Amino acid sequence: MWPFSNRNDKRNHIGKRLIAGLIIGGAIGSIVGKKLMDEQEKNEDDLEKDEIEE
């Protein structure tokens, strides 16, 4: 009956939360990784400019 919770609902809920967490975590990791790569590329470009000037 619908007023009583089903045992499978709890397992299904945990699975949905796990999948959502993996997706959100992947998105955050992608953003942070992109920023770090851009920063590293900028530092390498600055070093090349300094070597050319010397």
Summary of the structure (lengths in Angstrom):
residues: 54
radius of gyration: 23.5
end to end distance: 80.1
largest distance: 80.1
contacts: 93
relative contact order: 0.06
helix: 87%
strand: 0%
